[in-house]
Amino acid sequence: MTTAIVQISDSHFGTEVAPVERALRKMIEELAPSAIIVSGDVTQRARNNQFRDARRFFDSLPKVPLLATPGNHDIPMFALATRLMRPYSHWIKVFGEDLEPALETERVLVQCVNSTRWFRRKHGQISAAQIERVARRIRQAKPEQLRVVVAHHPLLAIRESDNNNLLRGHRDAVRAWTDAKVDIVMGGHIHLPYIRPLHVEVENPPHHCWVVQAGTATSKRVREGIPNSVNVLRFADTGPVHCAVERWDYEAATGCFEQLHSVDLPLTREPPPQAASSLVAPDDVETERRLHDLADLSDLQGEGRAFE
């Protein structure tokens, strides 16, 4: 048996597409996940009415744990006094005061981290204290638990045009979290879904870990040719730690979210057997080939602009 967790990112309420929203609700109802992760940019401009619409949507979903961490769009842009003095006041009314919620069960540990700052319009930032706090939590995980970190801004880009959107402090975070033996780091922000090995960014990595990026779930602000999409984590209820990542895309022809692919992620608690300068360890070769093939589906659409 497996357990499913849905990742919803960059819904941008205020720009949502009604048929897509309805289709996503139906998909989640049928999937019956054990939890829902919301990786930021819930709203377009952090207005009260946009948060209310978002809350209505999330309240209509199955009653399971909801872990939500903000994105840069969830801080008011034009209400300068609010941005300066109470940047998360609208968010807190809807999602509560915990900007870095966590979930722990016998088989999974999920830790969110707030990568937004009131003084940054679109870029993300992470402090040394946040990096260490997350690493400490991950190190406390049991061997049988899947270890997941969630941040809005990405730690790894697959296009040169997205390098400027990387989380400020991402190199320190990658080193610390890889050393702590995280399995997956989930993100959003750039509206481009992909999976890539993160451990190859570290010299002599002690552990396999992966970046899982999500597209925009319900917004009309899609990158050219890439439909609305969400991710689903599936992991084993018993036995060795195992995880597959499914990408579900909205198909306009059917009015439904449909599974595009499922990728098994090689997970290990042992050091990769190949040098870090190589692209991927030997047992990851087939996964990496598939990931490059899947990324090519997006690359054919052109670079696209950086999302603000």
Phi and psi restraints in degrees (value plus and minus 20) as a CYANA .aco file:
   2 THR   PHI    -146.7  -106.7
   2 THR   PSI     139.4   179.4
   3 THR   PHI    -134.1   -94.1
   3 THR   PSI     123.8   163.8
   4 ALA   PHI    -135.8   -95.8
   4 ALA   PSI     118.6   158.6
   5 ILE   PHI    -146.8  -106.8
   5 ILE   PSI     109.7   149.7
   6 VAL   PHI    -114.3   -74.3
   6 VAL   PSI     114.7   154.7
   7 GLN   PHI    -125.5   -85.5
   7 GLN   PSI      99.2   139.2
   8 ILE   PHI    -131.2   -91.2
   8 ILE   PSI     109.3   149.3
   9 SER   PHI    -157.5  -117.5
   9 SER   PSI     130.7   170.7
  10 ASP   PHI      32.2    72.2
  10 ASP   PSI      29.6    69.6
  11 SER   PHI     -91.8   -51.8
  11 SER   PSI     -47.9    -7.9
  12 HIS   PHI      29.4    69.4
  12 HIS   PSI      35.8    75.8
  13 PHE   PHI     -78.1   -38.1
  13 PHE   PSI     115.0   155.0
  14 GLY   PHI      93.4   133.4
  14 GLY   PSI     -41.5    -1.5
  15 THR   PHI    -149.2  -109.2
  15 THR   PSI      -5.0    35.0
  16 GLU   PHI     -89.1   -49.1
  16 GLU   PSI     132.3   172.3
  17 VAL   PHI    -125.0   -85.0
  17 VAL   PSI      97.7   137.7
  18 ALA   PHI     -76.3   -36.3
  18 ALA   PSI     -68.3   -28.3
  19 PRO   PHI     -81.3   -41.3
  19 PRO   PSI     -54.3   -14.3
  20 VAL   PHI     -88.4   -48.4
  20 VAL   PSI     -62.3   -22.3
  21 GLU   PHI     -79.3   -39.3
  21 GLU   PSI     -64.8   -24.8
  22 ARG   PHI     -83.9   -43.9
  22 ARG   PSI     -60.7   -20.7
  23 ALA   PHI     -85.9   -45.9
  23 ALA   PSI     -57.7   -17.7
  24 LEU   PHI     -87.1   -47.1
  24 LEU   PSI     -61.1   -21.1
  25 ARG   PHI     -79.2   -39.2
  25 ARG   PSI     -65.2   -25.2
  26 LYS   PHI     -83.3   -43.3
  26 LYS   PSI     -63.1   -23.1
  27 MET   PHI     -80.7   -40.7
  27 MET   PSI     -64.6   -24.6
  28 ILE   PHI     -89.2   -49.2
  28 ILE   PSI     -58.3   -18.3
  29 GLU   PHI     -79.7   -39.7
  29 GLU   PSI     -63.2   -23.2
  30 GLU   PHI     -92.4   -52.4
  30 GLU   PSI     -53.9   -13.9
  31 LEU   PHI     -92.2   -52.2
  31 LEU   PSI     -53.7   -13.7
  32 ALA   PHI      32.7    72.7
  32 ALA   PSI      42.1    82.1
  33 PRO   PHI     -91.2   -51.2
  33 PRO   PSI     144.7   184.7
  34 SER   PHI    -106.5   -66.5
  34 SER   PSI     -37.0     3.0
  35 ALA   PHI    -183.3  -143.3
  35 ALA   PSI     142.9   182.9
  36 ILE   PHI    -149.0  -109.0
  36 ILE   PSI     109.2   149.2
  37 ILE   PHI    -124.9   -84.9
  37 ILE   PSI     111.4   151.4
  38 VAL   PHI    -138.6   -98.6
  38 VAL   PSI      88.1   128.1
  39 SER   PHI    -119.9   -79.9
  39 SER   PSI      27.5    67.5
  40 GLY   PHI      70.4   110.4
  40 GLY   PSI     151.3   191.3
  41 ASP   PHI      31.7    71.7
  41 ASP   PSI      31.4    71.4
  42 VAL   PHI     -86.3   -46.3
  42 VAL   PSI     -55.7   -15.7
  43 THR   PHI    -136.8   -96.8
  43 THR   PSI     147.3   187.3
  44 GLN   PHI    -106.1   -66.1
  44 GLN   PSI     -61.7   -21.7
  45 ARG   PHI    -156.4  -116.4
  45 ARG   PSI       1.0    41.0
  46 ALA   PHI      36.7    76.7
  46 ALA   PSI      14.1    54.1
  47 ARG   PHI    -107.9   -67.9
  47 ARG   PSI     133.3   173.3
  48 ASN   PHI     -77.4   -37.4
  48 ASN   PSI     -61.8   -21.8
  49 ASN   PHI     -87.3   -47.3
  49 ASN   PSI     -52.4   -12.4
  50 GLN   PHI     -90.2   -50.2
  50 GLN   PSI     -58.7   -18.7
  51 PHE   PHI     -86.0   -46.0
  51 PHE   PSI     -57.0   -17.0
  52 ARG   PHI     -83.4   -43.4
  52 ARG   PSI     -63.0   -23.0
  53 ASP   PHI     -83.3   -43.3
  53 ASP   PSI     -60.6   -20.6
  54 ALA   PHI     -83.4   -43.4
  54 ALA   PSI     -62.9   -22.9
  55 ARG   PHI     -82.9   -42.9
  55 ARG   PSI     -60.4   -20.4
  56 ARG   PHI     -80.8   -40.8
  56 ARG   PSI     -61.1   -21.1
  57 PHE   PHI     -83.8   -43.8
  57 PHE   PSI     -70.8   -30.8
  58 PHE   PHI     -87.0   -47.0
  58 PHE   PSI     -52.4   -12.4
  59 ASP   PHI     -86.7   -46.7
  59 ASP   PSI     -43.3    -3.3
  60 SER   PHI    -102.6   -62.6
  60 SER   PSI     -26.9    13.1
  61 LEU   PHI    -106.0   -66.0
  61 LEU   PSI     146.3   186.3
  62 PRO   PHI     -73.3   -33.3
  62 PRO   PSI     124.6   164.6
  63 LYS   PHI     -99.9   -59.9
  63 LYS   PSI      63.8   103.8
  64 VAL   PHI    -148.6  -108.6
  64 VAL   PSI     144.6   184.6
  65 PRO   PHI     -73.6   -33.6
  65 PRO   PSI     113.1   153.1
  66 LEU   PHI    -137.2   -97.2
  66 LEU   PSI      96.6   136.6
  67 LEU   PHI    -128.5   -88.5
  67 LEU   PSI      91.8   131.8
  68 ALA   PHI    -143.4  -103.4
  68 ALA   PSI     111.3   151.3
  69 THR   PHI    -147.6  -107.6
  69 THR   PSI     122.4   162.4
  70 PRO   PHI     -95.2   -55.2
  70 PRO   PSI     140.2   180.2
  71 GLY   PHI    -133.7   -93.7
  71 GLY   PSI     156.2   196.2
  72 ASN   PHI     -82.6   -42.6
  72 ASN   PSI     -48.8    -8.8
  73 HIS   PHI     -94.8   -54.8
  73 HIS   PSI     -29.9    10.1
  74 ASP   PHI    -110.2   -70.2
  74 ASP   PSI     -14.3    25.7
  75 ILE   PHI    -129.6   -89.6
  75 ILE   PSI     110.1   150.1
  76 PRO   PHI     -75.9   -35.9
  76 PRO   PSI     114.7   154.7
  77 MET   PHI    -110.6   -70.6
  77 MET   PSI     -60.8   -20.8
  78 PHE   PHI    -121.3   -81.3
  78 PHE   PSI     -40.9    -0.9
  79 ALA   PHI    -103.3   -63.3
  79 ALA   PSI      64.1   104.1
  80 LEU   PHI     -85.6   -45.6
  80 LEU   PSI     -57.1   -17.1
  81 ALA   PHI     -83.7   -43.7
  81 ALA   PSI     -62.7   -22.7
  82 THR   PHI     -85.5   -45.5
  82 THR   PSI     -62.5   -22.5
  83 ARG   PHI     -80.2   -40.2
  83 ARG   PSI     -58.9   -18.9
  84 LEU   PHI     -97.9   -57.9
  84 LEU   PSI     -64.9   -24.9
  85 MET   PHI    -115.4   -75.4
  85 MET   PSI     -57.0   -17.0
  86 ARG   PHI    -160.4  -120.4
  86 ARG   PSI      42.5    82.5
  87 PRO   PHI     -80.9   -40.9
  87 PRO   PSI     -46.3    -6.3
  88 TYR   PHI    -128.8   -88.8
  88 TYR   PSI      -3.8    36.2
  89 SER   PHI     -82.7   -42.7
  89 SER   PSI     -62.4   -22.4
  90 HIS   PHI     -87.6   -47.6
  90 HIS   PSI     -61.0   -21.0
  91 TRP   PHI     -79.8   -39.8
  91 TRP   PSI     -66.0   -26.0
  92 ILE   PHI     -82.8   -42.8
  92 ILE   PSI     -54.6   -14.6
  93 LYS   PHI     -80.3   -40.3
  93 LYS   PSI     -50.8   -10.8
  94 VAL   PHI    -118.5   -78.5
  94 VAL   PSI     -65.0   -25.0
  95 PHE   PHI    -129.7   -89.7
  95 PHE   PSI     -24.8    15.2
  96 GLY   PHI      72.7   112.7
  96 GLY   PSI     154.5   194.5
  97 GLU   PHI    -100.1   -60.1
  97 GLU   PSI     -37.2     2.8
  98 ASP   PHI    -101.4   -61.4
  98 ASP   PSI      86.1   126.1
  99 LEU   PHI    -104.9   -64.9
  99 LEU   PSI     -28.2    11.8
 100 GLU   PHI    -152.8  -112.8
 100 GLU   PSI      42.6    82.6
 101 PRO   PHI     -87.1   -47.1
 101 PRO   PSI     140.8   180.8
 102 ALA   PHI    -155.8  -115.8
 102 ALA   PSI     137.6   177.6
 103 LEU   PHI    -157.3  -117.3
 103 LEU   PSI     112.0   152.0
 104 GLU   PHI    -155.3  -115.3
 104 GLU   PSI     107.0   147.0
 105 THR   PHI    -147.7  -107.7
 105 THR   PSI    -195.7  -155.7
 106 GLU   PHI     -83.3   -43.3
 106 GLU   PSI     -44.3    -4.3
 107 ARG   PHI    -137.9   -97.9
 107 ARG   PSI     -24.0    16.0
 108 VAL   PHI    -171.6  -131.6
 108 VAL   PSI     124.6   164.6
 109 LEU   PHI    -146.3  -106.3
 109 LEU   PSI      99.8   139.8
 110 VAL   PHI    -137.9   -97.9
 110 VAL   PSI     108.0   148.0
 111 GLN   PHI    -147.3  -107.3
 111 GLN   PSI      98.6   138.6
 112 CYS   PHI    -106.6   -66.6
 112 CYS   PSI     132.6   172.6
 113 VAL   PHI    -157.6  -117.6
 113 VAL   PSI     113.0   153.0
 114 ASN   PHI    -100.5   -60.5
 114 ASN   PSI      92.5   132.5
 115 SER   PHI    -120.6   -80.6
 115 SER   PSI     -13.1    26.9
 116 THR   PHI    -112.0   -72.0
 116 THR   PSI     137.2   177.2
 117 ARG   PHI    -161.4  -121.4
 117 ARG   PSI     121.1   161.1
 118 TRP   PHI     -84.7   -44.7
 118 TRP   PSI     -47.3    -7.3
 119 PHE   PHI    -109.4   -69.4
 119 PHE   PSI     -18.9    21.1
 120 ARG   PHI    -134.2   -94.2
 120 ARG   PSI     105.8   145.8
 121 ARG   PHI     -90.0   -50.0
 121 ARG   PSI     -66.5   -26.5
 122 LYS   PHI    -152.1  -112.1
 122 LYS   PSI     -45.1    -5.1
 123 HIS   PHI     -98.2   -58.2
 123 HIS   PSI     133.2   173.2
 124 GLY   PHI    -122.0   -82.0
 124 GLY   PSI     141.5   181.5
 125 GLN   PHI    -169.2  -129.2
 125 GLN   PSI     126.3   166.3
 126 ILE   PHI    -153.5  -113.5
 126 ILE   PSI     119.3   159.3
 127 SER   PHI    -111.8   -71.8
 127 SER   PSI     143.9   183.9
 128 ALA   PHI     -81.4   -41.4
 128 ALA   PSI     -56.6   -16.6
 129 ALA   PHI     -85.2   -45.2
 129 ALA   PSI     -60.9   -20.9
 130 GLN   PHI     -84.5   -44.5
 130 GLN   PSI     -64.2   -24.2
 131 ILE   PHI     -78.3   -38.3
 131 ILE   PSI     -66.6   -26.6
 132 GLU   PHI     -88.7   -48.7
 132 GLU   PSI     -58.3   -18.3
 133 ARG   PHI     -82.6   -42.6
 133 ARG   PSI     -63.0   -23.0
 134 VAL   PHI     -88.0   -48.0
 134 VAL   PSI     -63.0   -23.0
 135 ALA   PHI     -80.2   -40.2
 135 ALA   PSI     -61.5   -21.5
 136 ARG   PHI     -82.8   -42.8
 136 ARG   PSI     -61.0   -21.0
 137 ARG   PHI     -85.5   -45.5
 137 ARG   PSI     -61.7   -21.7
 138 ILE   PHI     -86.1   -46.1
 138 ILE   PSI     -58.9   -18.9
 139 ARG   PHI     -84.0   -44.0
 139 ARG   PSI     -43.2    -3.2
 140 GLN   PHI    -101.1   -61.1
 140 GLN   PSI     -26.4    13.6
 141 ALA   PHI     -86.9   -46.9
 141 ALA   PSI     131.4   171.4
 142 LYS   PHI     -99.4   -59.4
 142 LYS   PSI     135.2   175.2
 143 PRO   PHI     -77.2   -37.2
 143 PRO   PSI     -52.2   -12.2
 144 GLU   PHI    -104.7   -64.7
 144 GLU   PSI     -19.9    20.1
 145 GLN   PHI    -113.5   -73.5
 145 GLN   PSI     116.0   156.0
 146 LEU   PHI     -93.2   -53.2
 146 LEU   PSI     112.9   152.9
 147 ARG   PHI    -131.5   -91.5
 147 ARG   PSI      95.6   135.6
 148 VAL   PHI    -146.7  -106.7
 148 VAL   PSI     112.6   152.6
 149 VAL   PHI    -134.9   -94.9
 149 VAL   PSI     121.1   161.1
 150 VAL   PHI    -145.3  -105.3
 150 VAL   PSI     107.4   147.4
 151 ALA   PHI    -160.3  -120.3
 151 ALA   PSI     134.3   174.3
 152 HIS   PHI     -90.7   -50.7
 152 HIS   PSI     -65.6   -25.6
 153 HIS   PHI    -107.6   -67.6
 153 HIS   PSI     124.4   164.4
 154 PRO   PHI     -95.2   -55.2
 154 PRO   PSI     132.3   172.3
 155 LEU   PHI    -118.5   -78.5
 155 LEU   PSI     -33.8     6.2
 156 LEU   PHI    -168.6  -128.6
 156 LEU   PSI     115.2   155.2
 157 ALA   PHI    -133.2   -93.2
 157 ALA   PSI     130.8   170.8
 158 ILE   PHI    -129.5   -89.5
 158 ILE   PSI     -24.0    16.0
 159 ARG   PHI    -145.6  -105.6
 159 ARG   PSI     121.7   161.7
 160 GLU   PHI     -79.4   -39.4
 160 GLU   PSI     -54.9   -14.9
 161 SER   PHI     -86.6   -46.6
 161 SER   PSI     -36.4     3.6
 162 ASP   PHI    -117.1   -77.1
 162 ASP   PSI     -22.3    17.7
 163 ASN   PHI     -80.2   -40.2
 163 ASN   PSI     -53.7   -13.7
 164 ASN   PHI     -90.0   -50.0
 164 ASN   PSI     -35.8     4.2
 165 ASN   PHI    -111.2   -71.2
 165 ASN   PSI     -20.5    19.5
 166 LEU   PHI     -85.9   -45.9
 166 LEU   PSI     127.4   167.4
 167 LEU   PHI     -78.0   -38.0
 167 LEU   PSI     107.5   147.5
 168 ARG   PHI     -87.3   -47.3
 168 ARG   PSI     102.0   142.0
 169 GLY   PHI      78.6   118.6
 169 GLY   PSI     -11.9    28.1
 170 HIS   PHI     -85.1   -45.1
 170 HIS   PSI     -53.1   -13.1
 171 ARG   PHI     -84.3   -44.3
 171 ARG   PSI     -63.7   -23.7
 172 ASP   PHI     -85.4   -45.4
 172 ASP   PSI     -59.0   -19.0
 173 ALA   PHI     -84.4   -44.4
 173 ALA   PSI     -63.8   -23.8
 174 VAL   PHI     -80.6   -40.6
 174 VAL   PSI     -66.2   -26.2
 175 ARG   PHI     -82.0   -42.0
 175 ARG   PSI     -68.1   -28.1
 176 ALA   PHI     -87.3   -47.3
 176 ALA   PSI     -63.3   -23.3
 177 TRP   PHI     -95.5   -55.5
 177 TRP   PSI     -51.6   -11.6
 178 THR   PHI     -85.9   -45.9
 178 THR   PSI     -62.3   -22.3
 179 ASP   PHI     -83.2   -43.2
 179 ASP   PSI     -53.7   -13.7
 180 ALA   PHI     -97.2   -57.2
 180 ALA   PSI     -28.5    11.5
 181 LYS   PHI      54.3    94.3
 181 LYS   PSI      27.8    67.8
 182 VAL   PHI     -89.9   -49.9
 182 VAL   PSI     131.4   171.4
 183 ASP   PHI    -117.8   -77.8
 183 ASP   PSI     -62.8   -22.8
 184 ILE   PHI    -160.2  -120.2
 184 ILE   PSI     117.0   157.0
 185 VAL   PHI    -138.3   -98.3
 185 VAL   PSI      97.5   137.5
 186 MET   PHI    -120.4   -80.4
 186 MET   PSI     123.6   163.6
 187 GLY   PHI    -172.7  -132.7
 187 GLY   PSI    -198.0  -158.0
 188 GLY   PHI    -166.6  -126.6
 188 GLY   PSI    -149.3  -109.3
 189 HIS   PHI      60.5   100.5
 189 HIS   PSI     -64.8   -24.8
 190 ILE   PHI    -122.6   -82.6
 190 ILE   PSI     -16.0    24.0
 191 HIS   PHI      38.4    78.4
 191 HIS   PSI      14.7    54.7
 192 LEU   PHI    -154.2  -114.2
 192 LEU   PSI      90.8   130.8
 193 PRO   PHI    -101.7   -61.7
 193 PRO   PSI     111.9   151.9
 194 TYR   PHI    -184.3  -144.3
 194 TYR   PSI     144.6   184.6
 195 ILE   PHI    -147.8  -107.8
 195 ILE   PSI     113.1   153.1
 196 ARG   PHI    -165.7  -125.7
 196 ARG   PSI     129.8   169.8
 197 PRO   PHI     -89.0   -49.0
 197 PRO   PSI     110.2   150.2
 198 LEU   PHI    -113.4   -73.4
 198 LEU   PSI     -46.5    -6.5
 199 HIS   PHI     -85.4   -45.4
 199 HIS   PSI     -40.9    -0.9
 200 VAL   PHI     -92.3   -52.3
 200 VAL   PSI     -29.5    10.5
 201 GLU   PHI    -101.8   -61.8
 201 GLU   PSI     -24.9    15.1
 202 VAL   PHI    -139.3   -99.3
 202 VAL   PSI     117.7   157.7
 203 GLU   PHI     -92.0   -52.0
 203 GLU   PSI     112.5   152.5
 204 ASN   PHI      29.7    69.7
 204 ASN   PSI      38.9    78.9
 205 PRO   PHI     -85.3   -45.3
 205 PRO   PSI     119.4   159.4
 206 PRO   PHI    -105.7   -65.7
 206 PRO   PSI     -20.0    20.0
 207 HIS   PHI    -185.2  -145.2
 207 HIS   PSI     126.2   166.2
 208 HIS   PHI    -100.5   -60.5
 208 HIS   PSI     110.3   150.3
 209 CYS   PHI    -166.6  -126.6
 209 CYS   PSI     140.2   180.2
 210 TRP   PHI    -156.4  -116.4
 210 TRP   PSI     123.4   163.4
 211 VAL   PHI    -112.9   -72.9
 211 VAL   PSI     110.4   150.4
 212 VAL   PHI    -143.3  -103.3
 212 VAL   PSI      87.2   127.2
 213 GLN   PHI    -120.6   -80.6
 213 GLN   PSI     123.3   163.3
 214 ALA   PHI    -128.8   -88.8
 214 ALA   PSI     132.9   172.9
 215 GLY   PHI    -104.1   -64.1
 215 GLY   PSI    -187.1  -147.1
 216 THR   PHI    -106.5   -66.5
 216 THR   PSI     111.1   151.1
 217 ALA   PHI     -94.7   -54.7
 217 ALA   PSI     -67.4   -27.4
 218 THR   PHI    -154.9  -114.9
 218 THR   PSI     -21.2    18.8
 219 SER   PHI    -104.8   -64.8
 219 SER   PSI     134.8   174.8
 220 LYS   PHI     -95.6   -55.6
 220 LYS   PSI     -26.2    13.8
 221 ARG   PHI    -105.3   -65.3
 221 ARG   PSI      35.9    75.9
 222 VAL   PHI    -102.4   -62.4
 222 VAL   PSI     132.6   172.6
 223 ARG   PHI     -96.3   -56.3
 223 ARG   PSI     130.5   170.5
 224 GLU   PHI     -71.2   -31.2
 224 GLU   PSI     101.8   141.8
 225 GLY   PHI      60.6   100.6
 225 GLY   PSI     -26.1    13.9
 226 ILE   PHI    -124.6   -84.6
 226 ILE   PSI      96.3   136.3
 227 PRO   PHI     -93.0   -53.0
 227 PRO   PSI     149.0   189.0
 228 ASN   PHI     -76.0   -36.0
 228 ASN   PSI     122.6   162.6
 229 SER   PHI    -175.0  -135.0
 229 SER   PSI     139.5   179.5
 230 VAL   PHI    -157.5  -117.5
 230 VAL   PSI     143.5   183.5
 231 ASN   PHI    -130.4   -90.4
 231 ASN   PSI     132.4   172.4
 232 VAL   PHI    -149.0  -109.0
 232 VAL   PSI     103.7   143.7
 233 LEU   PHI    -109.8   -69.8
 233 LEU   PSI     109.7   149.7
 234 ARG   PHI    -141.2  -101.2
 234 ARG   PSI     109.3   149.3
 235 PHE   PHI    -158.5  -118.5
 235 PHE   PSI     134.9   174.9
 236 ALA   PHI     -91.2   -51.2
 236 ALA   PSI     121.5   161.5
 237 ASP   PHI     -98.4   -58.4
 237 ASP   PSI     -44.7    -4.7
 238 THR   PHI    -162.4  -122.4
 238 THR   PSI     147.9   187.9
 239 GLY   PHI      58.8    98.8
 239 GLY   PSI    -181.5  -141.5
 240 PRO   PHI     -80.8   -40.8
 240 PRO   PSI     131.9   171.9
 241 VAL   PHI     -84.5   -44.5
 241 VAL   PSI     107.6   147.6
 242 HIS   PHI    -166.4  -126.4
 242 HIS   PSI     121.6   161.6
 243 CYS   PHI    -165.0  -125.0
 243 CYS   PSI     119.0   159.0
 244 ALA   PHI    -142.7  -102.7
 244 ALA   PSI     124.8   164.8
 245 VAL   PHI    -133.0   -93.0
 245 VAL   PSI     102.3   142.3
 246 GLU   PHI    -124.0   -84.0
 246 GLU   PSI     118.2   158.2
 247 ARG   PHI    -127.4   -87.4
 247 ARG   PSI     106.4   146.4
 248 TRP   PHI    -133.0   -93.0
 248 TRP   PSI     102.7   142.7
 249 ASP   PHI    -128.3   -88.3
 249 ASP   PSI     127.4   167.4
 250 TYR   PHI     -98.5   -58.5
 250 TYR   PSI     106.9   146.9
 251 GLU   PHI    -126.4   -86.4
 251 GLU   PSI      91.6   131.6
 252 ALA   PHI     -82.3   -42.3
 252 ALA   PSI     -52.0   -12.0
 253 ALA   PHI     -85.3   -45.3
 253 ALA   PSI     -53.5   -13.5
 254 THR   PHI    -124.4   -84.4
 254 THR   PSI     -34.7     5.3
 255 GLY   PHI      49.3    89.3
 255 GLY   PSI       6.1    46.1
 256 CYS   PHI    -154.4  -114.4
 256 CYS   PSI     137.7   177.7
 257 PHE   PHI    -103.8   -63.8
 257 PHE   PSI     110.8   150.8
 258 GLU   PHI    -147.7  -107.7
 258 GLU   PSI     125.6   165.6
 259 GLN   PHI     -90.4   -50.4
 259 GLN   PSI     103.1   143.1
 260 LEU   PHI    -104.8   -64.8
 260 LEU   PSI     -63.5   -23.5
 261 HIS   PHI    -182.8  -142.8
 261 HIS   PSI     146.6   186.6
 262 SER   PHI    -154.5  -114.5
 262 SER   PSI     108.7   148.7
 263 VAL   PHI    -139.5   -99.5
 263 VAL   PSI     101.0   141.0
 264 ASP   PHI     -96.5   -56.5
 264 ASP   PSI     107.5   147.5
 265 LEU   PHI    -117.1   -77.1
 265 LEU   PSI      99.2   139.2
 266 PRO   PHI     -83.6   -43.6
 266 PRO   PSI     100.4   140.4
 267 LEU   PHI    -137.2   -97.2
 267 LEU   PSI     125.9   165.9
 268 THR   PHI    -171.8  -131.8
 268 THR   PSI     134.9   174.9
 269 ARG   PHI    -127.2   -87.2
 269 ARG   PSI      -8.0    32.0
 270 GLU   PHI    -134.6   -94.6
 270 GLU   PSI     138.1   178.1
 271 PRO   PHI     -83.1   -43.1
 271 PRO   PSI     119.7   159.7
 272 PRO   PHI     -78.4   -38.4
 272 PRO   PSI     120.6   160.6
 273 PRO   PHI     -98.9   -58.9
 273 PRO   PSI     -24.5    15.5
 274 GLN   PHI    -136.8   -96.8
 274 GLN   PSI     132.1   172.1
 275 ALA   PHI     -81.0   -41.0
 275 ALA   PSI     131.3   171.3
 276 ALA   PHI     -86.5   -46.5
 276 ALA   PSI     -41.6    -1.6
 277 SER   PHI     -90.7   -50.7
 277 SER   PSI     -39.8     0.2
 278 SER   PHI     -95.3   -55.3
 278 SER   PSI     138.0   178.0
 279 LEU   PHI     -85.8   -45.8
 279 LEU   PSI     -61.2   -21.2
 280 VAL   PHI    -181.5  -141.5
 280 VAL   PSI     129.3   169.3
 281 ALA   PHI     -86.2   -46.2
 281 ALA   PSI     136.7   176.7
 282 PRO   PHI     -73.3   -33.3
 282 PRO   PSI     -60.9   -20.9
 283 ASP   PHI     -96.2   -56.2
 283 ASP   PSI     -21.9    18.1
 284 ASP   PHI    -120.7   -80.7
 284 ASP   PSI     -21.5    18.5
 285 VAL   PHI     -78.6   -38.6
 285 VAL   PSI     -67.1   -27.1
 286 GLU   PHI     -85.4   -45.4
 286 GLU   PSI     -61.0   -21.0
 287 THR   PHI     -81.2   -41.2
 287 THR   PSI     -65.0   -25.0
 288 GLU   PHI     -84.0   -44.0
 288 GLU   PSI     -59.0   -19.0
 289 ARG   PHI     -80.4   -40.4
 289 ARG   PSI     -63.8   -23.8
 290 ARG   PHI     -83.8   -43.8
 290 ARG   PSI     -60.1   -20.1
 291 LEU   PHI     -84.6   -44.6
 291 LEU   PSI     -59.6   -19.6
 292 HIS   PHI     -85.1   -45.1
 292 HIS   PSI     -60.2   -20.2
 293 ASP   PHI     -81.3   -41.3
 293 ASP   PSI     -62.1   -22.1
 294 LEU   PHI     -89.0   -49.0
 294 LEU   PSI     -58.3   -18.3
 295 ALA   PHI     -84.7   -44.7
 295 ALA   PSI     -52.9   -12.9
 296 ASP   PHI     -80.2   -40.2
 296 ASP   PSI     -48.7    -8.7
 297 LEU   PHI     -80.8   -40.8
 297 LEU   PSI     -55.6   -15.6
 298 SER   PHI    -100.6   -60.6
 298 SER   PSI     -60.5   -20.5
 299 ASP   PHI     -82.1   -42.1
 299 ASP   PSI     -47.5    -7.5
 300 LEU   PHI     -84.6   -44.6
 300 LEU   PSI     -38.0     2.0
 301 GLN   PHI    -105.7   -65.7
 301 GLN   PSI     -24.0    16.0
 302 GLY   PHI      76.3   116.3
 302 GLY   PSI     153.9   193.9
 303 GLU   PHI     -89.3   -49.3
 303 GLU   PSI     -60.1   -20.1
 304 GLY   PHI      52.4    92.4
 304 GLY   PSI     147.4   187.4
 305 ARG   PHI    -116.3   -76.3
 305 ARG   PSI     140.0   180.0
 306 ALA   PHI     -89.4   -49.4
 306 ALA   PSI     119.3   159.3
 307 PHE   PHI    -111.5   -71.5
 307 PHE   PSI     114.2   154.2
